[in-house]
Each structure stands twice: as structure tokens, then as C-alpha cells.
Amino acid sequence: MKKFDAAIAGGGLIGGAIALELARAGLRVGVFDRQEPGKEASWAGAGIISPAPEGPAMIPLVPLGKASLALYPEFVAMVEEIYGESVGYRPKGTLEALFSPDARAELSTVIALHHGLGLTAEPLRAEDARALEPALSEDLEAAVLRPEEASVDNRALTRSVLEAAQRSGVEIFSGSGAEGIWSESGRCVGLKLKNEKVQAEWTIIAAGCFSAGIEGVTRYAPVVPAKGQMVSLRAEEIEIERVLWSEKLYLVPRNDGRILAGATVEHVGFDKALTAGAIEKILQAAIELAPRLSSARIEEMWAGLRPDSPDHLPILGPTDMEGLLMATGHFRSGITLTPITARLVRQWVTEQRVGVDWDRFSPMRFESASADATRPARA
């Protein structure tokens, strides 16, 4: 029987980063993935690193996002030092483009919101925004510069994190997905695989949208897949420095000259098929934002499945079962939240405390909601 200090279900970027943190703290760690590690949401993302909320529901996530953004330079430097290859980290900021006739009022609202949340944001006139990013459309009315944000080549980062984890002593098992948690006397003592059990002092569920399919996990992490379709473009005559964001899509430049355009949010189960309508919308919105992309070559198209929770917030922390932790449900913020998630899990496992408040993201919030829903109403 395999025995570890920590057994992690899920070998994506977050599972790999947690494993790396724990191994560097001296623990013996095993990572178990249903397929080749790093080939699900970690592979399919765009790599945007931003704590800015995409809507009111995401505002509780801002402090965690800010903490993770602050950790990114150290995290990247550590991974690159161990593995020896660049992960395409670009701390060049985000430019949010506004096109509405009410852009001036919208600009004031966006700036006020960001400043109220402690986020850096600068208002830009259309001509100043185009001076920074000449590829932007002439129809631009105004823009917001978020200079502290960044992006990373998430495929390179995931590959590097997994390799760095192995070089730090982590054992990674491909094609060995967890089918259930193993509990005895009310304590989690490891994972159940298809034909064996794995014993561990700590069991961590980081299997993304597949987490809820692990027996015993659903009540803590009722995650569902949220499909996102994306397109990779290449246009030598167009240079984009920053992440470009509009209400319809984002464009993310890579160091190798590619420009990623995406992404849809579709709740269609585990279907990863590309659809003509979604790709058409992405391309149309990309050309509206940066018209010269009309001559860009399409290099690749793909779809991925993000792990979405009922309230669209991550599921982080200990459960009411001793030895069992959740690290899933990151939805559209998985890349952003990787360093802080790994740090918090390591702190809890090794010190039984955390440096950032994570109670809002507790797995037990779903248990509480279920109990409230079934409690009889008072007369």
C-alpha cells in the first residue's frame, strides 16, 4: 500500500503547486490524476492574473486575489529556478476597453469600484489608450489601465510546476484518478483508487470540475464544469503588450507572438466540443476590439472545463472530516489564485493556521446552506 504524508487528488496547476509547497516543507507527497496531469483546465486557460472582480458576486474574492498577485513574482522565480525554463510571466498590466456611448460615466464607476476595493486603476482617454496599444479600435471611447496585473503562459507554468514538484520529491501517478475518499472512524485516511487504496495523513481534493465525481466529496465541493472555448491567433504585423479586456472577450499576448482570444462560459456538462457559433462570436469580438486581427492566422482552437461552484467562489480549506481538505471550484480564477491556494494549504497542513482569511470559501458553507434549506419554517 502506498503511504504519504499528503495525497492530492488532481494533477493540474493547483494540485501541482500544492504538492510543490508541501514537498518543499519536507512532506512526502503523492499526486493522483485520472489522465495525464495538467491537461484539463490548467492547459486550456488564458493565463490572466487579475484580482479585479468580473461582477458583484466575485467581490469577496478580491482580497484573496490581491494576496495571490503579490506572491506571483516569488512563485514564478522559484519554479523557474528549479525547472530552468521560462513560464512566460508578463507583469505588463491589463487595459480594459470601453465602447459604450456612456463610456465616461462607466469609466467613473469602474475607477471608483476598483479604488474602493484597494485595486490600482487609472482612467485613460481613448487617444491615450491607443498610444499604449495601437492595435485598439478607433471606436474606443475610453479605457481603464490596471497596471499591476499580469499574465503567464499557463501551459508552460503547469508543465514547469509539475516538473519542479517531481524534482522536489513529489510522486505523480498518471491514469490513477481518485474514485473516493477513504475514511475510518470519522477521519479521512486517504484515497480510494480503482484497484487500491492510498494512505495519507492529509488528503487534498484538487481535481477541478471532476472533484464532485469523487465519492464522498460532493457535499463539500458541489462543482460543475463551465465550458470555455478559445482561439489562438498569430499576426506578425500586430503587437499587443498588455492583456486587452472588453465586455465581450479578452485578448492575451504571449511571448512567442501568439494572441489568445476567449473565452465563453457555457454550462453544458462535460462536453468539450467546439461550436461554430461560439467561435464566430469570439472572432467577431476580437476584430471589434483590435480590427487588424481580421488578417490574423488561426493557429489553434480548443475548449476547456473550469470548475464552477454554486456561488462561483473557490472552495478552500478543511472539512468536518479530520484530515480532508478542499482546493477546488476556482472557476475563472484558477491561474490567478494558484500561489495563494498552495500557500494556504501548506500553512494549514504544517501549522494548522493560515495567513489570509479563507473562512468565506470554506467547504462547509454548502453543508450549512443545505441544512437551512431543509429546516422547517417557523409558524
C-alpha positions as a Markdown table, in Angstrom:
| # | Residue | x | y | z |
|---|---|---|---|---|
| 1 | Met | 0.0 | 0.0 | 0.0 |
| 2 | Lys | 1.2 | 3.5 | -0.9 |
| 3 | Lys | 1.6 | 5.8 | 2.1 |
| 4 | Phe | 2.2 | 9.5 | 2.1 |
| 5 | Asp | 2.1 | 12.5 | 4.4 |
| 6 | Ala | -0.3 | 14.1 | 1.8 |
| 7 | Ala | -2.2 | 12.6 | -1.0 |
| 8 | Ile | -3.6 | 15.0 | -3.6 |
| 9 | Ala | -6.5 | 14.1 | -6.0 |
| 10 | Gly | -5.8 | 16.2 | -9.1 |
| 11 | Gly | -2.7 | 16.9 | -11.0 |
| 12 | Gly | -3.4 | 20.3 | -12.6 |
| 13 | Leu | -1.7 | 23.5 | -11.8 |
| 14 | Ile | -3.2 | 23.9 | -8.4 |
| 15 | Gly | -2.7 | 20.3 | -7.4 |
| 16 | Gly | 0.9 | 20.5 | -8.6 |
| 17 | Ala | 1.6 | 23.8 | -6.8 |
| 18 | Ile | 0.2 | 22.4 | -3.5 |
| 19 | Ala | 2.4 | 19.4 | -3.9 |
| 20 | Leu | 5.4 | 21.5 | -4.6 |
| 21 | Glu | 4.8 | 23.7 | -1.5 |
| 22 | Leu | 4.3 | 20.6 | 0.7 |
| 23 | Ala | 7.3 | 18.8 | -0.6 |
| 24 | Arg | 9.5 | 21.9 | 0.0 |
| 25 | Ala | 8.2 | 21.9 | 3.6 |
| 26 | Gly | 9.5 | 18.3 | 4.0 |
| 27 | Leu | 6.4 | 16.2 | 3.4 |
| 28 | Arg | 6.2 | 13.1 | 1.3 |
| 29 | Val | 3.6 | 13.8 | -1.3 |
| 30 | Gly | 1.7 | 11.8 | -3.9 |
| 31 | Val | -0.4 | 13.3 | -6.7 |
| 32 | Phe | -3.1 | 11.2 | -8.4 |
| 33 | Asp | -4.7 | 12.2 | -11.7 |
| 34 | Arg | -7.3 | 10.5 | -13.9 |
| 35 | Gln | -5.2 | 11.1 | -17.0 |
| 36 | Glu | -2.0 | 12.9 | -18.0 |
| 37 | Pro | -1.5 | 15.6 | -15.4 |
| 38 | Gly | -2.0 | 19.2 | -16.4 |
| 39 | Lys | -4.2 | 18.6 | -19.4 |
| 40 | Glu | -7.6 | 19.9 | -18.3 |
| 41 | Ala | -8.4 | 23.5 | -17.1 |
| 42 | Ser | -4.7 | 24.3 | -16.5 |
| 43 | Trp | -3.9 | 23.6 | -20.1 |
| 44 | Ala | -7.0 | 25.3 | -21.5 |
| 45 | Gly | -6.9 | 28.7 | -19.7 |
| 46 | Ala | -5.6 | 32.0 | -21.0 |
| 47 | Gly | -3.2 | 32.7 | -18.1 |
| 48 | Ile | -4.7 | 36.1 | -16.9 |
| 49 | Ile | -3.5 | 37.1 | -13.4 |
| 50 | Ser | -6.1 | 39.6 | -12.1 |
| 51 | Pro | -7.8 | 40.2 | -8.8 |
| 52 | Ala | -10.4 | 42.5 | -10.4 |
| 53 | Pro | -13.9 | 41.3 | -9.9 |
| 54 | Glu | -15.8 | 40.4 | -13.1 |
| 55 | Gly | -19.1 | 41.1 | -11.3 |
| 56 | Pro | -20.7 | 41.7 | -7.9 |
| 57 | Ala | -20.6 | 38.0 | -7.0 |
| 58 | Met | -16.8 | 38.0 | -7.3 |
| 59 | Ile | -16.1 | 40.9 | -5.0 |
| 60 | Pro | -15.5 | 38.6 | -1.9 |
| 61 | Leu | -12.6 | 37.1 | -3.9 |
| 62 | Val | -10.7 | 40.4 | -4.3 |
| 63 | Pro | -8.5 | 40.1 | -1.1 |
| 64 | Leu | -7.5 | 36.6 | -1.9 |
| 65 | Gly | -6.7 | 37.6 | -5.5 |
| 66 | Lys | -4.6 | 40.6 | -4.3 |
| 67 | Ala | -2.7 | 38.3 | -2.0 |
| 68 | Ser | -2.0 | 35.8 | -4.8 |
| 69 | Leu | -1.0 | 38.6 | -7.2 |
| 70 | Ala | 1.6 | 39.7 | -4.7 |
| 71 | Leu | 3.0 | 36.2 | -4.4 |
| 72 | Tyr | 3.4 | 35.7 | -8.2 |
| 73 | Pro | 6.9 | 37.1 | -8.8 |
| 74 | Glu | 8.3 | 34.9 | -6.0 |
| 75 | Phe | 6.3 | 31.9 | -7.1 |
| 76 | Val | 7.5 | 32.2 | -10.7 |
| 77 | Ala | 11.1 | 32.8 | -9.7 |
| 78 | Met | 11.0 | 29.6 | -7.6 |
| 79 | Val | 9.5 | 27.4 | -10.3 |
| 80 | Glu | 11.9 | 28.8 | -13.0 |
| 81 | Glu | 14.9 | 28.2 | -10.7 |
| 82 | Ile | 14.0 | 24.6 | -10.1 |
| 83 | Tyr | 12.9 | 23.7 | -13.6 |
| 84 | Gly | 15.2 | 26.0 | -15.5 |
| 85 | Glu | 12.8 | 27.3 | -18.2 |
| 86 | Ser | 10.7 | 30.5 | -18.6 |
| 87 | Val | 7.0 | 30.3 | -17.9 |
| 88 | Gly | 6.2 | 33.4 | -19.9 |
| 89 | Tyr | 5.3 | 35.6 | -17.0 |
| 90 | Arg | 4.3 | 39.1 | -18.3 |
| 91 | Pro | 3.8 | 41.7 | -15.5 |
| 92 | Lys | 2.6 | 44.3 | -18.0 |
| 93 | Gly | -0.9 | 45.1 | -16.8 |
| 94 | Thr | -4.4 | 45.0 | -18.3 |
| 95 | Leu | -6.2 | 47.6 | -20.4 |
| 96 | Glu | -9.9 | 47.5 | -20.2 |
| 97 | Ala | -11.6 | 49.0 | -23.2 |
| 98 | Leu | -14.9 | 50.8 | -23.0 |
| 99 | Phe | -17.1 | 51.3 | -26.1 |
| 100 | Ser | -20.5 | 52.4 | -24.9 |
| 101 | Pro | -21.9 | 55.8 | -25.5 |
| 102 | Asp | -22.0 | 56.3 | -21.8 |
| 103 | Ala | -18.3 | 55.4 | -21.5 |
| 104 | Arg | -17.5 | 58.5 | -19.4 |
| 105 | Ala | -20.0 | 57.6 | -16.7 |
| 106 | Glu | -19.0 | 53.9 | -16.9 |
| 107 | Leu | -15.3 | 54.9 | -16.6 |
| 108 | Ser | -16.0 | 56.8 | -13.4 |
| 109 | Thr | -17.9 | 53.8 | -11.9 |
| 110 | Val | -15.2 | 51.3 | -12.8 |
| 111 | Ile | -12.5 | 53.5 | -11.3 |
| 112 | Ala | -14.4 | 54.1 | -8.1 |
| 113 | Leu | -15.2 | 50.4 | -7.7 |
| 114 | His | -11.5 | 49.4 | -8.1 |
| 115 | His | -10.2 | 52.2 | -5.8 |
| 116 | Gly | -12.8 | 51.2 | -3.2 |
| 117 | Leu | -11.5 | 47.6 | -3.3 |
| 118 | Gly | -7.9 | 48.7 | -3.0 |
| 119 | Leu | -7.1 | 48.0 | -6.6 |
| 120 | Thr | -4.9 | 50.2 | -8.8 |
| 121 | Ala | -6.8 | 51.6 | -11.8 |
| 122 | Glu | -6.1 | 54.6 | -14.0 |
| 123 | Pro | -8.6 | 56.3 | -16.3 |
| 124 | Leu | -7.5 | 56.8 | -19.9 |
| 125 | Arg | -8.8 | 58.8 | -22.8 |
| 126 | Ala | -9.3 | 56.9 | -26.0 |
| 127 | Glu | -6.3 | 58.5 | -27.7 |
| 128 | Asp | -4.0 | 57.8 | -24.7 |
| 129 | Ala | -5.1 | 54.1 | -24.7 |
| 130 | Arg | -4.4 | 53.8 | -28.4 |
| 131 | Ala | -0.9 | 55.3 | -27.8 |
| 132 | Leu | -0.2 | 52.5 | -25.4 |
| 133 | Glu | -1.9 | 49.8 | -27.5 |
| 134 | Pro | -2.1 | 51.0 | -31.2 |
| 135 | Ala | -4.0 | 47.8 | -32.2 |
| 136 | Leu | -7.1 | 49.1 | -30.4 |
| 137 | Ser | -10.1 | 50.1 | -32.4 |
| 138 | Glu | -10.8 | 53.7 | -33.4 |
| 139 | Asp | -14.3 | 53.2 | -32.0 |
| 140 | Leu | -12.9 | 53.1 | -28.5 |
| 141 | Glu | -14.4 | 55.7 | -26.2 |
| 142 | Ala | -12.3 | 55.3 | -23.0 |
| 143 | Ala | -10.2 | 52.8 | -21.1 |
| 144 | Val | -9.0 | 51.7 | -17.7 |
| 145 | Leu | -5.4 | 50.8 | -17.2 |
| 146 | Arg | -4.8 | 48.2 | -14.4 |
| 147 | Pro | -1.0 | 48.3 | -14.3 |
| 148 | Glu | -0.3 | 45.8 | -11.5 |
| 149 | Glu | -2.0 | 42.9 | -13.3 |
| 150 | Ala | -0.1 | 40.2 | -15.3 |
| 151 | Ser | -0.4 | 37.2 | -17.4 |
| 152 | Val | 1.5 | 33.9 | -17.7 |
| 153 | Asp | 1.8 | 31.1 | -20.2 |
| 154 | Asn | -0.3 | 28.7 | -18.2 |
| 155 | Arg | 0.7 | 25.6 | -20.2 |
| 156 | Ala | 4.4 | 26.4 | -19.6 |
| 157 | Leu | 3.7 | 27.2 | -16.0 |
| 158 | Thr | 1.8 | 24.0 | -15.4 |
| 159 | Arg | 4.5 | 21.9 | -17.0 |
| 160 | Ser | 7.2 | 23.6 | -15.0 |
| 161 | Val | 5.3 | 23.3 | -11.7 |
| 162 | Leu | 4.7 | 19.6 | -12.2 |
| 163 | Glu | 8.4 | 19.0 | -13.1 |
| 164 | Ala | 9.6 | 21.2 | -10.2 |
| 165 | Ala | 7.3 | 19.2 | -7.9 |
| 166 | Gln | 8.8 | 15.9 | -9.1 |
| 167 | Arg | 12.4 | 17.3 | -8.7 |
| 168 | Ser | 11.4 | 18.2 | -5.2 |
| 169 | Gly | 10.4 | 14.6 | -4.4 |
| 170 | Val | 6.7 | 14.5 | -5.3 |
| 171 | Glu | 5.5 | 11.2 | -6.8 |
| 172 | Ile | 3.0 | 11.8 | -9.6 |
| 173 | Phe | 0.7 | 9.0 | -10.8 |
| 174 | Ser | -0.9 | 9.4 | -14.2 |
| 175 | Gly | -4.0 | 7.5 | -15.1 |
| 176 | Ser | -4.7 | 6.9 | -11.4 |
| 177 | Gly | -7.6 | 9.1 | -10.6 |
| 178 | Ala | -9.3 | 9.1 | -7.2 |
| 179 | Glu | -12.6 | 7.3 | -7.1 |
| 180 | Gly | -13.4 | 8.1 | -3.5 |
| 181 | Ile | -12.1 | 9.3 | -0.2 |
| 182 | Trp | -11.1 | 6.6 | 2.4 |
| 183 | Ser | -12.4 | 7.2 | 5.8 |
| 184 | Glu | -12.3 | 5.3 | 9.1 |
| 185 | Ser | -13.9 | 6.3 | 12.4 |
| 186 | Gly | -14.9 | 9.6 | 11.0 |
| 187 | Arg | -11.4 | 10.5 | 9.8 |
| 188 | Cys | -10.1 | 10.7 | 6.3 |
| 189 | Val | -7.2 | 8.4 | 6.0 |
| 190 | Gly | -6.5 | 8.6 | 2.2 |
| 191 | Leu | -7.9 | 8.0 | -1.3 |
| 192 | Lys | -9.6 | 5.1 | -3.0 |
| 193 | Leu | -8.3 | 4.4 | -6.5 |
| 194 | Lys | -9.7 | 1.9 | -8.9 |
| 195 | Asn | -7.8 | -1.1 | -7.6 |
| 196 | Glu | -6.1 | 0.1 | -4.5 |
| 197 | Lys | -6.2 | 2.4 | -1.5 |
| 198 | Val | -3.6 | 5.1 | -0.8 |
| 199 | Gln | -3.0 | 6.0 | 2.9 |
| 200 | Ala | -2.3 | 9.6 | 3.9 |
| 201 | Glu | -2.2 | 11.8 | 7.0 |
| 202 | Trp | -3.7 | 14.6 | 4.8 |
| 203 | Thr | -6.0 | 14.2 | 1.8 |
| 204 | Ile | -6.5 | 17.2 | -0.5 |
| 205 | Ile | -9.1 | 17.3 | -3.3 |
| 206 | Ala | -7.8 | 19.5 | -6.1 |
| 207 | Ala | -9.5 | 17.7 | -9.1 |
| 208 | Gly | -11.1 | 20.7 | -10.6 |
| 209 | Cys | -14.5 | 20.1 | -12.2 |
| 210 | Phe | -14.1 | 16.4 | -11.6 |
| 211 | Ser | -13.9 | 16.8 | -7.8 |
| 212 | Ala | -17.6 | 16.2 | -7.3 |
| 213 | Gly | -17.3 | 12.8 | -9.0 |
| 214 | Ile | -15.1 | 11.5 | -6.2 |
| 215 | Glu | -17.2 | 9.6 | -3.8 |
| 216 | Gly | -17.7 | 11.4 | -0.5 |
| 217 | Val | -16.7 | 14.8 | -1.9 |
| 218 | Thr | -19.9 | 16.2 | -3.4 |
| 219 | Arg | -21.3 | 17.6 | -0.1 |
| 220 | Tyr | -18.2 | 19.6 | 0.3 |
| 221 | Ala | -17.5 | 20.6 | -3.3 |
| 222 | Pro | -20.6 | 20.5 | -5.5 |
| 223 | Val | -18.7 | 21.8 | -8.5 |
| 224 | Val | -19.8 | 21.6 | -12.1 |
| 225 | Pro | -18.0 | 22.1 | -15.4 |
| 226 | Ala | -18.2 | 25.5 | -17.1 |
| 227 | Lys | -17.0 | 25.2 | -20.6 |
| 228 | Gly | -14.8 | 27.9 | -22.2 |
| 229 | Gln | -13.9 | 28.0 | -25.9 |
| 230 | Met | -10.8 | 29.8 | -27.1 |
| 231 | Val | -8.8 | 30.7 | -30.2 |
| 232 | Ser | -5.1 | 31.2 | -30.7 |
| 233 | Leu | -4.2 | 33.8 | -33.4 |
| 234 | Arg | -1.0 | 35.0 | -34.9 |
| 235 | Ala | -0.4 | 38.2 | -36.7 |
| 236 | Glu | 3.2 | 39.4 | -37.2 |
| 237 | Glu | 2.2 | 42.9 | -38.1 |
| 238 | Ile | 0.2 | 43.4 | -34.8 |
| 239 | Glu | 1.9 | 44.0 | -31.4 |
| 240 | Ile | -0.1 | 43.8 | -28.2 |
| 241 | Glu | 1.8 | 44.3 | -25.0 |
| 242 | Arg | -0.9 | 44.0 | -22.3 |
| 243 | Val | -4.0 | 41.9 | -21.7 |
| 244 | Leu | -6.8 | 43.7 | -23.6 |
| 245 | Trp | -10.3 | 43.3 | -22.0 |
| 246 | Ser | -13.7 | 44.3 | -23.2 |
| 247 | Glu | -17.2 | 43.3 | -22.1 |
| 248 | Lys | -17.3 | 40.7 | -24.8 |
| 249 | Leu | -13.9 | 39.0 | -24.6 |
| 250 | Tyr | -10.2 | 39.3 | -23.7 |
| 251 | Leu | -7.0 | 39.1 | -25.8 |
| 252 | Val | -3.9 | 37.8 | -24.1 |
| 253 | Pro | -0.5 | 38.2 | -25.8 |
| 254 | Arg | 2.2 | 35.5 | -25.4 |
| 255 | Asn | 6.0 | 36.0 | -25.6 |
| 256 | Asp | 6.1 | 33.9 | -28.8 |
| 257 | Gly | 3.8 | 36.2 | -30.7 |
| 258 | Arg | 0.6 | 34.4 | -30.3 |
| 259 | Ile | -2.6 | 36.2 | -29.2 |
| 260 | Leu | -5.2 | 34.2 | -27.3 |
| 261 | Ala | -8.8 | 35.2 | -27.7 |
| 262 | Gly | -11.6 | 34.0 | -25.4 |
| 263 | Ala | -13.5 | 32.8 | -23.7 |
| 264 | Thr | -17.1 | 31.6 | -23.5 |
| 265 | Val | -18.8 | 30.4 | -20.3 |
| 266 | Glu | -21.2 | 27.6 | -21.1 |
| 267 | His | -22.8 | 25.2 | -18.6 |
| 268 | Val | -23.2 | 22.2 | -20.9 |
| 269 | Gly | -21.9 | 19.4 | -18.7 |
| 270 | Phe | -18.6 | 17.7 | -19.7 |
| 271 | Asp | -18.9 | 18.5 | -23.4 |
| 272 | Lys | -15.7 | 20.0 | -24.8 |
| 273 | Ala | -16.8 | 20.2 | -28.5 |
| 274 | Leu | -16.0 | 23.4 | -30.4 |
| 275 | Thr | -19.1 | 25.1 | -31.8 |
| 276 | Ala | -19.3 | 27.4 | -34.8 |
| 277 | Gly | -21.5 | 30.0 | -33.1 |
| 278 | Ala | -19.1 | 30.4 | -30.1 |
| 279 | Ile | -16.0 | 30.6 | -32.3 |
| 280 | Glu | -17.8 | 33.1 | -34.6 |
| 281 | Lys | -18.6 | 35.3 | -31.5 |
| 282 | Ile | -15.0 | 35.2 | -30.3 |
| 283 | Leu | -13.5 | 36.1 | -33.6 |
| 284 | Gln | -16.1 | 38.9 | -34.2 |
| 285 | Ala | -15.4 | 40.4 | -30.8 |
| 286 | Ala | -11.7 | 40.1 | -31.3 |
| 287 | Ile | -11.8 | 42.0 | -34.5 |
| 288 | Glu | -14.1 | 44.7 | -33.0 |
| 289 | Leu | -11.5 | 45.2 | -30.2 |
| 290 | Ala | -8.5 | 45.1 | -32.5 |
| 291 | Pro | -9.6 | 45.4 | -36.1 |
| 292 | Arg | -6.2 | 44.4 | -37.7 |
| 293 | Leu | -6.7 | 41.0 | -36.3 |
| 294 | Ser | -9.0 | 40.4 | -39.3 |
| 295 | Ser | -5.9 | 39.3 | -41.2 |
| 296 | Ala | -4.5 | 37.1 | -38.4 |
| 297 | Arg | -4.0 | 33.4 | -38.9 |
| 298 | Ile | -5.9 | 30.9 | -36.7 |
| 299 | Glu | -3.3 | 28.6 | -35.2 |
| 300 | Glu | -5.4 | 26.6 | -32.7 |
| 301 | Met | -8.9 | 26.3 | -31.2 |
| 302 | Trp | -9.9 | 24.4 | -28.1 |
| 303 | Ala | -12.3 | 24.2 | -25.2 |
| 304 | Gly | -11.7 | 23.6 | -21.5 |
| 305 | Leu | -13.8 | 22.9 | -18.4 |
| 306 | Arg | -13.5 | 25.2 | -15.5 |
| 307 | Pro | -14.7 | 24.1 | -12.0 |
| 308 | Asp | -17.7 | 26.3 | -11.0 |
| 309 | Ser | -19.2 | 26.3 | -7.6 |
| 310 | Pro | -22.8 | 27.3 | -6.8 |
| 311 | Asp | -21.8 | 30.8 | -5.7 |
| 312 | His | -18.9 | 31.0 | -8.3 |
| 313 | Leu | -16.3 | 31.2 | -5.5 |
| 314 | Pro | -13.5 | 28.8 | -4.7 |
| 315 | Ile | -13.8 | 26.0 | -2.2 |
| 316 | Leu | -10.8 | 26.1 | 0.1 |
| 317 | Gly | -10.0 | 24.7 | 3.4 |
| 318 | Pro | -10.7 | 21.9 | 5.9 |
| 319 | Thr | -13.9 | 20.0 | 6.1 |
| 320 | Asp | -15.7 | 18.5 | 9.2 |
| 321 | Met | -13.8 | 15.3 | 8.4 |
| 322 | Glu | -10.4 | 15.3 | 10.0 |
| 323 | Gly | -7.6 | 15.1 | 7.5 |
| 324 | Leu | -9.7 | 16.2 | 4.5 |
| 325 | Leu | -9.1 | 19.5 | 2.7 |
| 326 | Met | -10.7 | 21.0 | -0.4 |
| 327 | Ala | -8.9 | 23.1 | -3.0 |
| 328 | Thr | -11.2 | 23.3 | -6.0 |
| 329 | Gly | -14.1 | 25.4 | -7.5 |
| 330 | His | -11.8 | 28.2 | -8.7 |
| 331 | Phe | -14.0 | 28.9 | -11.7 |
| 332 | Arg | -12.3 | 31.6 | -13.9 |
| 333 | Ser | -9.7 | 32.5 | -11.3 |
| 334 | Gly | -7.6 | 29.3 | -11.1 |
| 335 | Ile | -4.4 | 30.7 | -12.6 |
| 336 | Thr | -4.7 | 33.9 | -10.5 |
| 337 | Leu | -5.2 | 32.0 | -7.3 |
| 338 | Thr | -2.6 | 29.2 | -7.7 |
| 339 | Pro | 0.2 | 30.7 | -5.5 |
| 340 | Ile | -2.1 | 31.7 | -2.6 |
| 341 | Thr | -4.1 | 28.4 | -2.7 |
| 342 | Ala | -0.8 | 26.4 | -2.4 |
| 343 | Arg | 0.5 | 28.7 | 0.4 |
| 344 | Leu | -2.7 | 28.4 | 2.4 |
| 345 | Val | -3.0 | 24.7 | 2.1 |
| 346 | Arg | 0.7 | 24.3 | 3.1 |
| 347 | Gln | 0.2 | 26.6 | 6.1 |
| 348 | Trp | -2.9 | 24.6 | 7.3 |
| 349 | Val | -1.2 | 21.2 | 6.9 |
| 350 | Thr | 2.1 | 22.2 | 8.6 |
| 351 | Glu | 0.9 | 24.8 | 11.1 |
| 352 | Gln | -2.9 | 24.5 | 11.5 |
| 353 | Arg | -3.3 | 28.2 | 10.7 |
| 354 | Val | -3.3 | 30.4 | 7.7 |
| 355 | Gly | -2.0 | 33.9 | 6.9 |
| 356 | Val | -5.1 | 35.1 | 5.0 |
| 357 | Asp | -8.7 | 34.8 | 6.0 |
| 358 | Trp | -10.3 | 31.9 | 4.0 |
| 359 | Asp | -13.4 | 31.3 | 6.0 |
| 360 | Arg | -15.6 | 32.8 | 3.2 |
| 361 | Phe | -14.5 | 30.0 | 1.0 |
| 362 | Ser | -15.0 | 27.1 | 3.4 |
| 363 | Pro | -16.3 | 23.8 | 2.1 |
| 364 | Met | -18.7 | 23.8 | 5.0 |
| 365 | Arg | -20.8 | 26.6 | 3.6 |
| 366 | Phe | -22.6 | 24.2 | 1.3 |
| 367 | Glu | -23.5 | 21.9 | 4.3 |
| 368 | Ser | -24.9 | 25.0 | 6.1 |
| 369 | Ala | -26.9 | 26.0 | 3.1 |
| 370 | Ser | -28.3 | 22.5 | 2.7 |
| 371 | Ala | -29.3 | 22.4 | 6.4 |
| 372 | Asp | -31.0 | 25.8 | 6.1 |
| 373 | Ala | -33.0 | 24.7 | 3.0 |
| 374 | Thr | -34.3 | 21.6 | 4.8 |
| 375 | Arg | -35.1 | 23.2 | 8.2 |
| 376 | Pro | -38.8 | 23.5 | 8.7 |
| 377 | Ala | -40.2 | 27.1 | 8.7 |
| 378 | Arg | -41.4 | 28.5 | 11.9 |
| 379 | Ala | -45.2 | 29.1 | 12.2 |
